[in-house]
Amino acid sequence: MKKTLLSSSAIAGAALLAAPVATPAFAGTPEVGDNFTVTIGGSMRFSVLAFDQDVRTGRGRGYRFSTDEAEVKFAAGGVADNGLEYGFEMELQTQTNDAANSDETWAYLRGNWGEVNLGDQDDAADRMAIGGEDAMPGRGGYDGAVGDVFNLPTSGFGGPGATFTGDATKATYFSPRFYGFQIGASWTPDTNHAGGAAIADNDTSFENVASGGLNFSEEFNGFGVILAGTVAYSDSPEIVGALGSTVGADVGDAWQWQVGALFSYAGFQLGGAWGGGDNLTATLVNATAGIVADTGQWYDVGLSYSTGPWKVGGGAFWSSAENNGGGVQGPDTDVAIYSIGGNYKVAPGMEIATDVNFVEVDNRNRSLTAAGAQNNDGTVFVFSTIFSF
């Protein structure tokens, strides 16, 4: 989960894209291109993943090559005569298997009153959340590529998270920062709606999602402190059982929350978070038993040290989700991931990152009976070469 705080990923290589118009409608009126600064950037990541696990379904080979990140980013912005900053950003996916083409596309308005974002972008809760993953080196360890190859639980928490809206279309507001404090809030009508897609309003997506957060960021004599609390809440969707049949009216309202902190000093970073939620799975896992609730909590911690081009460290993630249905309380689904890793900046625009992760999953298939529980233990090694401009 990558988070930003009133900023976008670093991009470089500015270029003006607008040509002059021979006969403007009104003499002396500046053209749009004259007021906009356009920047172009991008990144590409090649990864080698090696893994071993008890539950090998769909993961039998034990290794994978993956170009799992490739995108071009465009940003255009300007400043009005009254001081209003405005513009938009687009991230175009260029992975050869990506059918969506676009990742995040959003506009912004910014002034001394704060900032408004409109479009397809992570919500305020996700962007303001802080946790151990923010201190993690390598590919992020438990918050990185583990879920790409490891058979984690079908529900509950397989990694840290602050919200469930993703890049669905939304409106977001961030306040100015006062004495280190800042608030943010987002409204997402439908988590299945992104771009201009026409979708049903009665599907199994979460609707009317309100999310937001409060954080504090300050530095005291070289000692950095960031504290944050976030929450996301949604109306409940219909439950969909086997073969898409509707089973019952709803699963109950969904919500997710997180509190976390990040401390930094002399190259060291220490972060941690505690989060949880309820009814985050809109589809029945077992229609017969009527399993709908996935109330659970998770914890994480990360520690790293940076010097010159190096960053090394490690961390851990733990989660537990309740299993119940039809009046039966089953064994919890528990996950533990322990990670160590490092980064090295080879040259400007080129970096290598690696981590090894030890994973333990109890009751992976979310059975209501101890006899039906399925465990999965294993190891995931990740090595990535990352290029950016």
Secondary structure by P-SEA (a helix, b strand, c coil): cccccccccccccccccbbbbccccccccccccccbbbbbccbbbbbbbbbcccccccccccccccccccbbbbbbcccccccccccbbbbbbccccccccccccccccccccbbbbbcccccccccccccccccccccccccccccccccccccccccccccccccccbbbbbccccccbbbbbbbbcccccccbbbbbccccccccccccccccccccccbbbbbbccccccccccccccccccccccccccccccccccccccccccccccccccccccccccccccccccccccccccccccccccccccccccccccccccccccbbbbbbbbbccccccccccbbbbbbbbbbbbcccccccccccbbbbbbbbbbbbbbbcc
